[in-house]
Amino acid sequence: KVIKTGRPYIDDSFPLVNGSVITISARSGIGKSHELATLLDNVMNRDLNPDADRYVSLSVSLEMKVLSLVLRGLNKAVGKSKRKILLEGFSEDEKNLANAYYKQLMDKRYYISQVPTTPNKFYNAVHDFLSEHTDKETVFISADHIALFGSDGGKGKNQTIEELIERTNDLKMEFPNVVFIYLSQ
């Protein structure tokens, strides 16, 4: 079953289905984290994907802290700069928009981990998460970003990323309902 992302570069070229692995790569500051947030918002959107109530998402956020993620979400929801969000009060309309965003944050379909990880720790944690969600139609696992993974046993970055790819393939083969989305520089 095709999962709509609302992003033509995926929907029109490489339709997203269970078992997919997407890597978004670009230099620093281009907006990869923003694109990942947009992708996850879109795939979990019930209007775009009527089965989205049967989806769950685990985001391994190694680059951006939760406060930064929340500020980014409020910025998008309220249309106010992060600085103004932190330093100024909200109008009644902005309070309503912020409240709607808060309810979205409390959506039980979203999980976030900011625990530093290695390919083997990632494999074990994701394996446990996927085992708990075998009843879901699709489980999205995202990592922002893979170059921040630590190594298992003092290996270099290239070997660490190769290990992550191997662990990802192992998980993908065992759990047919998973989609991986990775960011890299």
TORPA-4810 file (N, C-alpha, C, O; in nm, 3 decimals):
<nodes>
NODE_1_0.085_-0.118_0.000_0.000_0.000_0.000_0.089_0.125_0.000_0.183_0.134_0.078_K
NODE_2_0.058_0.217_-0.086_0.137_0.340_-0.099_0.099_0.438_0.013_-0.019_0.461_0.040_V
NODE_3_0.201_0.495_0.076_0.184_0.593_0.181_0.213_0.730_0.121_0.321_0.751_0.066_I
NODE_4_0.120_0.820_0.130_0.136_0.954_0.075_0.223_1.040_0.166_0.202_1.044_0.287_K
NODE_5_0.319_1.108_0.107_0.407_1.197_0.183_0.375_1.345_0.157_0.419_1.431_0.233_T
NODE_6_0.300_1.374_0.052_0.276_1.512_0.015_0.397_1.580_-0.044_0.397_1.701_-0.065_G
NODE_7_0.500_1.503_-0.072_0.624_1.556_-0.130_0.639_1.494_-0.268_0.665_1.374_-0.279_R
NODE_8_0.624_1.574_-0.374_0.629_1.519_-0.510_0.756_1.443_-0.542_0.753_1.346_-0.618_P
NODE_9_0.870_1.484_-0.486_0.994_1.415_-0.517_0.993_1.270_-0.468_1.071_1.188_-0.515_Y
NODE_10_0.903_1.239_-0.374_0.887_1.099_-0.331_0.763_1.039_-0.396_0.772_0.934_-0.461_I
NODE_11_0.649_1.104_-0.380_0.523_1.047_-0.427_0.523_1.019_-0.577_0.467_0.919_-0.621_D
NODE_12_0.586_1.106_-0.656_0.584_1.090_-0.801_0.698_1.002_-0.853_0.688_0.948_-0.963_D
NODE_13_0.805_0.988_-0.775_0.922_0.916_-0.824_0.943_0.781_-0.757_0.964_0.680_-0.824_S
NODE_14_0.938_0.780_-0.627_0.965_0.660_-0.548_0.857_0.643_-0.443_0.881_0.672_-0.326_F
NODE_15_0.737_0.599_-0.482_0.628_0.590_-0.384_0.671_0.515_-0.257_0.737_0.411_-0.264_P
NODE_16_0.631_0.570_-0.144_0.668_0.514_-0.014_0.578_0.396_0.019_0.455_0.407_0.018_L
NODE_17_0.639_0.283_0.049_0.568_0.162_0.091_0.644_0.102_0.209_0.760_0.136_0.232_V
NODE_18_0.578_0.013_0.283_0.647_-0.056_0.391_0.772_-0.123_0.336_0.770_-0.179_0.226_N
NODE_19_0.879_-0.118_0.413_1.007_-0.174_0.370_1.098_-0.071_0.306_1.214_-0.101_0.274_G
NODE_20_1.048_0.051_0.285_1.129_0.156_0.223_1.233_0.208_0.321_1.213_0.211_0.442_S
NODE_21_1.346_0.249_0.264_1.449_0.319_0.339_1.482_0.445_0.258_1.523_0.437_0.142_V
NODE_22_1.462_0.560_0.320_1.488_0.688_0.255_1.604_0.754_0.328_1.606_0.759_0.451_I
NODE_23_1.700_0.805_0.252_1.808_0.885_0.310_1.805_1.021_0.244_1.812_1.033_0.122_T
NODE_24_1.794_1.124_0.327_1.798_1.261_0.279_1.934_1.316_0.318_1.970_1.318_0.436_I
NODE_25_2.008_1.361_0.219_2.144_1.406_0.244_2.167_1.541_0.178_2.129_1.563_0.063_S
NODE_26_2.229_1.630_0.252_2.264_1.762_0.200_2.361_1.825_0.299_2.380_1.776_0.410_A
NODE_27_2.420_1.935_0.257_2.513_2.003_0.348_2.437_2.065_0.465_2.314_2.078_0.461_R
NODE_28_2.508_2.102_0.566_2.451_2.159_0.687_2.374_2.288_0.657_2.416_2.367_0.572_S
NODE_29_2.263_2.308_0.726_2.187_2.432_0.716_2.089_2.439_0.600_2.026_2.543_0.580_G
NODE_30_2.073_2.334_0.524_1.985_2.334_0.407_1.838_2.317_0.446_1.749_2.363_0.374_I
NODE_31_1.811_2.250_0.559_1.673_2.227_0.601_1.633_2.080_0.604_1.515_2.048_0.590_G
NODE_32_1.729_1.992_0.622_1.699_1.848_0.627_1.607_1.816_0.744_1.510_1.741_0.727_K
NODE_33_1.635_1.870_0.862_1.553_1.842_0.979_1.411_1.894_0.959_1.314_1.829_0.998_S
NODE_34_1.399_2.010_0.898_1.267_2.066_0.867_1.193_1.975_0.769_1.073_1.950_0.785_H
NODE_35_1.264_1.926_0.669_1.202_1.835_0.570_1.157_1.706_0.637_1.050_1.654_0.605_E
NODE_36_1.238_1.653_0.727_1.199_1.532_0.799_1.072_1.556_0.880_0.980_1.474_0.878_L
NODE_37_1.065_1.669_0.951_0.946_1.701_1.029_0.823_1.712_0.938_0.715_1.665_0.974_A
NODE_38_0.840_1.774_0.822_0.729_1.786_0.726_0.686_1.649_0.676_0.566_1.620_0.669_T
NODE_39_0.782_1.565_0.642_0.750_1.429_0.596_0.671_1.353_0.701_0.569_1.291_0.670_L
NODE_40_0.718_1.357_0.826_0.650_1.284_0.933_0.511_1.341_0.959_0.416_1.266_0.980_L
NODE_41_0.498_1.473_0.959_0.366_1.534_0.975_0.272_1.488_0.865_0.156_1.456_0.890_D
NODE_42_0.322_1.484_0.744_0.239_1.447_0.629_0.198_1.300_0.632_0.082_1.268_0.610_N
NODE_43_0.292_1.210_0.660_0.255_1.068_0.659_0.160_1.034_0.773_0.081_0.940_0.762_V
NODE_44_0.166_1.109_0.882_0.078_1.084_0.996_-0.054_1.160_0.986_-0.139_1.149_1.074_M
NODE_45_-0.071_1.237_0.879_-0.190_1.317_0.856_-0.304_1.228_0.808_-0.293_1.160_0.706_N
NODE_46_-0.414_1.228_0.883_-0.528_1.142_0.851_-0.598_1.182_0.721_-0.660_1.097_0.656_R
NODE_47_-0.589_1.309_0.683_-0.650_1.351_0.556_-0.571_1.298_0.437_-0.629_1.260_0.335_D
NODE_48_-0.440_1.295_0.449_-0.353_1.247_0.342_-0.348_1.094_0.339_-0.345_1.033_0.231_L
NODE_49_-0.347_1.033_0.457_-0.341_0.887_0.469_-0.452_0.841_0.564_-0.435_0.845_0.686_N
NODE_50_-0.565_0.799_0.509_-0.679_0.760_0.594_-0.647_0.652_0.698_-0.716_0.642_0.799_P
NODE_51_-0.543_0.573_0.675_-0.505_0.469_0.771_-0.404_0.519_0.875_-0.350_0.438_0.951_D
NODE_52_-0.379_0.648_0.881_-0.274_0.702_0.968_-0.297_0.673_1.116_-0.202_0.677_1.194_A
NODE_53_-0.419_0.645_1.156_-0.442_0.606_1.296_-0.375_0.474_1.329_-0.357_0.440_1.446_D
NODE_54_-0.339_0.400_1.226_-0.272_0.271_1.245_-0.122_0.281_1.220_-0.054_0.180_1.199_R
NODE_55_-0.070_0.405_1.221_0.073_0.431_1.205_0.130_0.475_1.340_0.057_0.526_1.425_Y
NODE_56_0.260_0.456_1.357_0.331_0.506_1.474_0.470_0.549_1.427_0.524_0.495_1.330_V
NODE_57_0.529_0.646_1.498_0.658_0.702_1.457_0.753_0.710_1.575_0.717_0.757_1.683_S
NODE_58_0.875_0.663_1.554_0.983_0.680_1.651_1.091_0.765_1.585_1.150_0.725_1.484_L
NODE_59_1.117_0.881_1.643_1.220_0.972_1.592_1.340_0.969_1.685_1.327_0.999_1.804_S
NODE_60_1.455_0.934_1.631_1.580_0.939_1.706_1.644_1.071_1.668_1.701_1.086_1.560_V
NODE_61_1.633_1.167_1.759_1.677_1.303_1.730_1.810_1.328_1.800_1.815_1.357_1.919_S
NODE_62_1.918_1.314_1.723_2.052_1.330_1.780_2.108_1.470_1.758_2.208_1.507_1.818_L
NODE_63_2.044_1.547_1.671_2.095_1.681_1.641_2.017_1.789_1.713_2.076_1.879_1.772_E
NODE_64_1.886_1.782_1.709_1.802_1.888_1.767_1.741_1.839_1.899_1.687_1.729_1.906_M
NODE_65_1.749_1.922_2.001_1.688_1.891_2.130_1.537_1.914_2.122_1.488_1.984_2.033_K
NODE_66_1.464_1.853_2.216_1.319_1.860_2.216_1.271_2.005_2.218_1.176_2.038_2.147_V
NODE_67_1.333_2.091_2.298_1.291_2.231_2.304_1.299_2.295_2.165_1.209_2.368_2.125_L
NODE_68_1.407_2.269_2.093_1.421_2.323_1.958_1.313_2.269_1.865_1.258_2.342_1.782_S
NODE_69_1.281_2.140_1.880_1.176_2.080_1.798_1.040_2.144_1.828_0.962_2.172_1.737_L
NODE_70_1.012_2.166_1.957_0.885_2.227_1.997_0.878_2.371_1.948_0.774_2.414_1.898_V
NODE_71_0.987_2.446_1.962_0.988_2.585_1.912_0.965_2.589_1.762_0.893_2.675_1.712_L
NODE_72_1.027_2.496_1.690_1.007_2.490_1.545_0.860_2.461_1.513_0.802_2.522_1.424_R
NODE_73_0.801_2.368_1.587_0.660_2.335_1.565_0.568_2.451_1.598_0.473_2.477_1.525_G
NODE_74_0.595_2.520_1.708_0.515_2.638_1.743_0.530_2.748_1.640_0.432_2.814_1.603_L
NODE_75_0.652_2.768_1.593_0.677_2.866_1.488_0.590_2.837_1.366_0.528_2.927_1.309_N
NODE_76_0.586_2.711_1.328_0.506_2.670_1.212_0.355_2.683_1.240_0.280_2.729_1.154_K
NODE_77_0.313_2.643_1.360_0.170_2.644_1.393_0.115_2.785_1.414_0.005_2.816_1.369_A
NODE_78_0.193_2.869_1.482_0.145_3.001_1.521_0.186_3.108_1.420_0.120_3.211_1.408_V
NODE_79_0.296_3.084_1.349_0.343_3.182_1.252_0.417_3.297_1.318_0.412_3.411_1.270_G
NODE_80_0.483_3.267_1.427_0.554_3.368_1.505_0.699_3.321_1.520_0.725_3.202_1.534_K
NODE_81_0.793_3.415_1.517_0.935_3.377_1.527_0.961_3.310_1.662_0.889_3.332_1.759_S
NODE_82_1.065_3.229_1.666_1.103_3.160_1.790_1.134_3.262_1.899_1.099_3.242_2.016_K
NODE_83_1.200_3.369_1.862_1.233_3.474_1.959_1.106_3.532_2.021_1.097_3.548_2.143_R
NODE_84_1.008_3.564_1.937_0.882_3.621_1.987_0.803_3.520_2.069_0.737_3.556_2.166_K
NODE_85_0.811_3.393_2.031_0.744_3.289_2.110_0.799_3.287_2.252_0.724_3.275_2.348_I
NODE_86_0.931_3.300_2.264_0.995_3.295_2.394_0.979_3.423_2.476_0.977_3.418_2.599_L
NODE_87_0.968_3.538_2.407_0.973_3.666_2.479_0.841_3.742_2.486_0.828_3.834_2.567_L
NODE_88_0.743_3.704_2.403_0.617_3.779_2.401_0.500_3.688_2.435_0.510_3.566_2.423_E
NODE_89_0.392_3.747_2.478_0.271_3.671_2.505_0.199_3.636_2.374_0.236_3.684_2.267_G
NODE_90_0.098_3.552_2.385_0.019_3.511_2.269_-0.115_3.582_2.267_-0.175_3.606_2.372_F
NODE_91_-0.161_3.618_2.149_-0.298_3.667_2.132_-0.392_3.549_2.153_-0.347_3.435_2.162_S
NODE_92_-0.522_3.575_2.160_-0.619_3.466_2.176_-0.613_3.368_2.059_-0.618_3.247_2.079_E
NODE_93_-0.601_3.421_1.936_-0.590_3.333_1.819_-0.463_3.248_1.827_-0.466_3.129_1.796_D
NODE_94_-0.352_3.310_1.868_-0.226_3.237_1.881_-0.235_3.131_1.990_-0.180_3.022_1.976_E
NODE_95_-0.306_3.163_2.100_-0.325_3.064_2.207_-0.402_2.943_2.154_-0.369_2.829_2.188_K
NODE_96_-0.503_2.967_2.073_-0.580_2.856_2.016_-0.493_2.771_1.924_-0.501_2.648_1.927_N
NODE_97_-0.411_2.836_1.842_-0.320_2.763_1.753_-0.215_2.684_1.834_-0.184_2.570_1.802_L
NODE_98_-0.162_2.748_1.940_-0.064_2.680_2.025_-0.128_2.562_2.096_-0.064_2.457_2.112_A
NODE_99_-0.252_2.576_2.140_-0.322_2.467_2.205_-0.345_2.350_2.109_-0.331_2.233_2.147_N
NODE_100_-0.379_2.381_1.986_-0.396_2.275_1.885_-0.263_2.204_1.862_-0.260_2.081_1.846_A
NODE_101_-0.153_2.279_1.859_-0.021_2.219_1.843_0.011_2.132_1.964_0.067_2.023_1.948_Y
NODE_102_-0.022_2.177_2.084_0.001_2.098_2.205_-0.073_1.965_2.196_-0.018_1.860_2.231_Y
NODE_103_-0.196_1.969_2.152_-0.274_1.844_2.138_-0.206_1.750_2.038_-0.207_1.628_2.057_K
NODE_104_-0.149_1.805_1.933_-0.077_1.723_1.836_0.046_1.659_1.902_0.077_1.543_1.876_Q
NODE_105_0.115_1.734_1.989_0.231_1.680_2.059_0.193_1.564_2.151_0.274_1.474_2.174_L
NODE_106_0.072_1.566_2.201_0.027_1.461_2.292_-0.027_1.339_2.218_-0.073_1.243_2.281_M
NODE_107_-0.022_1.343_2.086_-0.067_1.231_2.003_0.017_1.108_2.037_0.139_1.110_2.025_D
NODE_108_-0.048_1.002_2.078_0.020_0.879_2.123_0.085_0.802_2.009_0.142_0.695_2.033_K
NODE_109_0.078_0.852_1.887_0.141_0.785_1.774_0.287_0.828_1.756_0.358_0.769_1.675_R
NODE_110_0.330_0.929_1.830_0.465_0.985_1.814_0.552_0.953_1.936_0.510_0.970_2.050_Y
NODE_111_0.673_0.908_1.910_0.772_0.884_2.014_0.902_0.952_1.971_0.935_0.956_1.852_Y
NODE_112_0.977_1.005_2.071_1.106_1.069_2.042_1.210_1.012_2.138_1.184_0.995_2.257_I
NODE_113_1.327_0.983_2.085_1.441_0.943_2.166_1.556_1.038_2.136_1.585_1.069_2.020_S
NODE_114_1.622_1.083_2.242_1.741_1.166_2.226_1.861_1.102_2.294_1.958_1.170_2.328_Q
NODE_115_1.854_0.972_2.313_1.960_0.898_2.377_2.072_0.873_2.275_2.045_0.818_2.168_V
NODE_116_2.196_0.912_2.306_2.306_0.882_2.214_2.309_0.731_2.185_2.282_0.649_2.272_P
NODE_117_2.343_0.697_2.062_2.331_0.557_2.023_2.443_0.514_1.930_2.517_0.596_1.875_T
NODE_118_2.454_0.385_1.915_2.546_0.321_1.822_2.461_0.230_1.733_2.344_0.208_1.765_T
NODE_119_2.514_0.176_1.625_2.432_0.087_1.542_2.373_-0.031_1.619_2.257_-0.066_1.597_P
NODE_120_2.448_-0.092_1.708_2.396_-0.207_1.782_2.292_-0.166_1.886_2.191_-0.234_1.903_N
NODE_121_2.316_-0.055_1.957_2.216_-0.004_2.052_2.089_0.035_1.976_1.978_0.006_2.021_K
NODE_122_2.106_0.100_1.863_1.992_0.139_1.779_1.914_0.015_1.737_1.791_0.012_1.748_F
NODE_123_1.984_-0.086_1.689_1.918_-0.210_1.647_1.835_-0.268_1.761_1.718_-0.301_1.742_Y
NODE_124_1.894_-0.279_1.879_1.823_-0.340_1.992_1.701_-0.257_2.033_1.594_-0.313_2.057_N
NODE_125_1.717_-0.126_2.042_1.605_-0.040_2.081_1.494_-0.042_1.976_1.376_-0.052_2.010_A
NODE_126_1.532_-0.032_1.850_1.431_-0.033_1.743_1.366_-0.170_1.734_1.245_-0.178_1.710_V
NODE_127_1.441_-0.276_1.753_1.383_-0.411_1.752_1.275_-0.422_1.859_1.167_-0.473_1.834_H
NODE_128_1.306_-0.373_1.980_1.207_-0.374_2.088_1.084_-0.292_2.052_0.971_-0.334_2.074_D
NODE_129_1.107_-0.173_1.995_0.996_-0.085_1.957_0.909_-0.151_1.850_0.787_-0.149_1.860_F
NODE_130_0.972_-0.208_1.750_0.897_-0.275_1.643_0.822_-0.397_1.696_0.710_-0.424_1.652_L
NODE_131_0.883_-0.469_1.789_0.816_-0.585_1.848_0.690_-0.544_1.923_0.591_-0.617_1.925_S
NODE_132_0.694_-0.426_1.985_0.577_-0.374_2.058_0.468_-0.323_1.964_0.353_-0.306_2.006_E
NODE_133_0.503_-0.298_1.837_0.407_-0.237_1.744_0.383_-0.322_1.619_0.362_-0.269_1.510_H
NODE_134_0.386_-0.452_1.635_0.358_-0.541_1.521_0.213_-0.529_1.475_0.180_-0.568_1.363_T
NODE_135_0.127_-0.475_1.562_-0.014_-0.457_1.526_-0.038_-0.334_1.439_-0.147_-0.316_1.385_D
NODE_136_0.062_-0.249_1.424_0.047_-0.127_1.344_0.065_-0.157_1.196_0.141_-0.247_1.158_K
NODE_137_-0.005_-0.082_1.115_0.008_-0.100_0.970_0.147_-0.056_0.923_0.210_-0.123_0.842_E
NODE_138_0.193_0.059_0.976_0.326_0.109_0.940_0.390_0.173_1.062_0.326_0.244_1.139_T
NODE_139_0.520_0.145_1.078_0.600_0.206_1.183_0.712_0.283_1.115_0.792_0.226_1.040_V
NODE_140_0.717_0.413_1.140_0.821_0.499_1.083_0.933_0.515_1.185_0.909_0.552_1.300_F
NODE_141_1.054_0.485_1.142_1.172_0.503_1.225_1.259_0.608_1.155_1.301_0.588_1.041_I
NODE_142_1.285_0.718_1.223_1.369_0.821_1.162_1.488_0.851_1.252_1.481_0.834_1.374_S
NODE_143_1.596_0.895_1.190_1.717_0.932_1.265_1.773_1.061_1.207_1.798_1.071_1.086_A
NODE_144_1.793_1.158_1.295_1.846_1.289_1.257_1.970_1.316_1.342_1.954_1.354_1.458_D
NODE_145_2.088_1.299_1.296_2.127_1.237_1.173_2.230_1.129_1.195_2.292_1.122_1.301_H
NODE_146_2.247_1.042_1.095_2.322_0.918_1.115_2.471_0.940_1.137_2.537_0.853_1.194_I
NODE_147_2.526_1.052_1.096_2.668_1.079_1.121_2.695_1.106_1.269_2.810_1.109_1.310_A
NODE_148_2.590_1.125_1.348_2.607_1.148_1.492_2.598_1.019_1.572_2.609_1.022_1.695_L
NODE_149_2.578_0.905_1.505_2.581_0.777_1.575_2.723_0.754_1.626_2.821_0.784_1.556_F
NODE_150_2.734_0.701_1.747_2.864_0.660_1.797_2.902_0.526_1.735_2.822_0.464_1.665_G
NODE_151_3.022_0.484_1.761_3.066_0.357_1.703_3.059_0.246_1.807_3.067_0.270_1.927_S
NODE_152_3.045_0.126_1.758_3.056_0.007_1.841_3.200_-0.041_1.830_3.241_-0.090_1.725_D
NODE_153_3.277_-0.027_1.936_3.413_-0.078_1.935_3.515_0.012_1.868_3.613_-0.039_1.813_G
NODE_154_3.496_0.145_1.870_3.597_0.236_1.819_3.614_0.237_1.668_3.722_0.270_1.619_G
NODE_155_3.513_0.202_1.594_3.521_0.200_1.448_3.506_0.342_1.393_3.454_0.431_1.460_K
NODE_156_3.553_0.362_1.271_3.541_0.492_1.205_3.399_0.519_1.159_3.313_0.431_1.161_G
NODE_157_3.374_0.644_1.117_3.240_0.687_1.074_3.187_0.603_0.958_3.071_0.560_0.962_K
NODE_158_3.268_0.579_0.857_3.220_0.501_0.742_3.179_0.361_0.784_3.075_0.311_0.741_N
NODE_159_3.259_0.298_0.866_3.226_0.163_0.911_3.103_0.165_1.002_3.022_0.072_0.998_Q
NODE_160_3.089_0.268_1.083_2.972_0.282_1.169_2.845_0.294_1.084_2.744_0.230_1.114_T
NODE_161_2.851_0.375_0.979_2.734_0.392_0.892_2.705_0.262_0.817_2.589_0.226_0.797_I
NODE_162_2.809_0.191_0.774_2.789_0.061_0.709_2.720_-0.037_0.804_2.631_-0.112_0.763_E
NODE_163_2.761_-0.036_0.932_2.696_-0.121_1.032_2.550_-0.082_1.049_2.463_-0.169_1.060_E
NODE_164_2.522_0.048_1.051_2.384_0.093_1.063_2.301_0.042_0.945_2.187_-0.001_0.964_L
NODE_165_2.356_0.048_0.826_2.286_-0.001_0.707_2.257_-0.151_0.721_2.147_-0.197_0.689_I
NODE_166_2.355_-0.227_0.769_2.334_-0.371_0.790_2.225_-0.397_0.894_2.139_-0.482_0.873_E
NODE_167_2.229_-0.324_1.005_2.127_-0.342_1.111_1.989_-0.301_1.058_1.889_-0.364_1.090_R
NODE_168_1.986_-0.195_0.977_1.859_-0.151_0.917_1.802_-0.261_0.829_1.683_-0.289_0.834_T
NODE_169_1.887_-0.322_0.747_1.840_-0.429_0.659_1.790_-0.548_0.741_1.689_-0.609_0.705_N
NODE_170_1.858_-0.581_0.850_1.812_-0.690_0.937_1.672_-0.661_0.989_1.584_-0.748_0.987_D
NODE_171_1.651_-0.539_1.037_1.520_-0.500_1.090_1.413_-0.500_0.982_1.301_-0.547_1.003_L
NODE_172_1.447_-0.448_0.867_1.354_-0.440_0.755_1.309_-0.580_0.711_1.194_-0.600_0.674_K
NODE_173_1.401_-0.676_0.716_1.369_-0.812_0.675_1.282_-0.883_0.780_1.199_-0.966_0.744_M
NODE_174_1.300_-0.850_0.907_1.223_-0.915_1.013_1.085_-0.852_1.032_0.989_-0.922_1.065_E
NODE_175_1.074_-0.721_1.011_0.949_-0.650_1.037_0.897_-0.591_0.906_0.953_-0.492_0.858_F
NODE_176_0.793_-0.648_0.849_0.746_-0.602_0.718_0.671_-0.468_0.722_0.640_-0.412_0.616_P
NODE_177_0.643_-0.416_0.840_0.563_-0.293_0.850_0.646_-0.168_0.879_0.592_-0.068_0.925_N
NODE_178_0.777_-0.172_0.853_0.863_-0.060_0.891_0.907_0.021_0.770_0.925_-0.031_0.660_V
NODE_179_0.923_0.152_0.793_0.981_0.246_0.697_1.088_0.324_0.773_1.064_0.374_0.882_V
NODE_180_1.207_0.334_0.713_1.316_0.410_0.773_1.337_0.538_0.694_1.335_0.539_0.571_F
NODE_181_1.359_0.649_0.768_1.393_0.777_0.707_1.515_0.830_0.781_1.508_0.859_0.901_I
NODE_182_1.626_0.843_0.709_1.750_0.888_0.770_1.796_1.021_0.711_1.777_1.048_0.592_Y
NODE_183_1.856_1.102_0.795_1.921_1.225_0.749_2.071_1.209_0.762_2.120_1.146_0.856_L
NODE_184_2.143_1.267_0.667_2.288_1.263_0.669_2.345_1.387_0.603_2.279_1.452_0.522_S
NODE_185_2.470_1.419_0.639_2.537_1.532_0.574_2.638_1.477_0.476_2.707_1.554_0.409_Q
</nodes>
